[in-house]
Amino acid sequence: MVMKKKTARIIGAFGVAAAVTLILLASYEEKKNAVVNNCKGVTMTITEGSISSEGLTLDIKNDTDKEITVEEDYIIEKSTRGQWYKLPSQSLTHDWEEEPLVIPPKTEVKEACSVSWLESYGELPAGRYRLLKKCETEDEKEYMLAVTFSL
């Protein structure tokens, strides 16, 4: 009987530790994405008329003197009570088929990439959203680009 109680306490302690770790990791991810559009001279916008509940198209402008690389993967966050929260992906794997987009200095790429989130997030209901994409400069500094949109 004493052994069962001791085992139950140990399992309970591990459960609490695991829950706290998950909460801290989620909090870290939220804070990591709090700083966006901090790559001076690089802007990402939504191609006019391209937003739907299934996806959108992005224009990316590199007004710097360096080449940038924009990753194919992305994150979608939803605004709730003034805070951004990462949407959980419905897909267990992400098959990003395209190579990262390399944009030369002083270049604007219209319709740079089309984003369809049906597989990863499903059809998004009405709301305010933010799409984030990672970009990297020639000197390997990473930045987060973001666009907001409403459905």
N, C-alpha and C positions, 0 to 999 in steps of 0.2 A: 504494500500500500504506500509506504514512504517512497519507494522507488518510482511509482507511477506519478506521485505529486511532483517529485523532483524533475522527472522527465517532462511533465506538462509545463512546469515553470521554464525550463530550458527552451522548449519549443515555443512557448509564448514570448520569451525574450528575443529569440531569433526572428519571430514574426514581426514584433515591434521594430526591431533593428532594420529589417528588410523594408518595412513600410516607410520609416523615416528616411532611409537611403533613397527610395523611389521619389519621395516628395522633394528631397533636396536636389536630386538630379533634374526633376521636372522644373523646379524653380530656377536652377542654373540655366537650363535651355531657354526659359522665358527671358531671363536677364541677358543672356548672350545675344538674343535677337532684338533687344531693346534699342541698340544703336544701329540705325540703318541709314542708307544714303550718305555715308561718310567718306566716300571715295570722290574727292574733289575733281570735278570735270567730267564725271560719268553719270549719266541719267538714264533711267529706264521709265518708259511711259507705255500706256496702253494704246494700241492702234485704234483710232477712232472707229466706232461702230462694231468693234469685234467682241464685246462682252456678251456672254450668254450664261445660262445656268450650268453649261457643260464645259466652258473654257473661255480663253481669250488669246489675243495675239499681242506681242510686245515689240516696241521699238526701243533700240538701245543706241545711245550717243556717247562716243568717247571723244571728249574735247581735250584730252591730255596729250602729252608728248610721248607717252608710253603705250605699248600694246597691252590690251587687257584680254583676259579669258573669262567667259561667263559659263558657269556650269549648267548642265542640262537639268539637273534635279532642282526641286523647288519645295517650299513649305507654304502651306496656306494657314493663316490665322484668322480668327473671327473676333470682332470687337464686341465685348459684352461689358456693359456699365463702364465704358471708357478704358478698359484694359484689353490687350491682345492676348488671345489664347490659341495655342497651336491645335489645329484639328487633328484628331487621330486618323491615321491612314487605314483604309479598309483593305489594302493590299499587303500581303506578306512579303512580296518581293517587288522591287522596282526594276523594271527592264528599261533603262534609259538607253535607247538604241542609237541616239545621235551623239557625235563627239562634242566636246565643249566648243562653244562659239568663240573664235579668236577675232577680235576687232582691232584693226590697226589704229595708230594715233590719228587724231583729227578726222574721225569717220563716224557717220551716222548710218545705222543699218535699220531701214524700215522693215517692218514685219520680220524682225530678227528671229523670233521663235514663236511657235504656236504652242499653247499649253492646254491640254485636255485633262481635266482632273476626274473624269468619270470613273476610271479604274481605281485610282488611289483614294478619292474622297467621295465619289458618288455625285449625284446631281445636288448642287448646293441650293438650299432654300433662301428665301429673301433675307437680307442682312447686309452688314458692312464687313468687308473682308480685306485682308492684306496678303499679297503674294510676295514671297522673298526668294531671291536667287543670290547665290554666292558668286563673287567675282574676284579675280586675282590679277595683280599687276605683274609686270616683268620681273620686279624684284621680290616676287612671291609673297607680297602682303595681301591678306585676305580682307574683303569687305563684304557687306551685305546690302544688296539693292532691294528696294521695296516699292510696290505700287499699291494704292488702295482703290477699292471699287465697291460698288453697292449693287445688289441684285434685288 
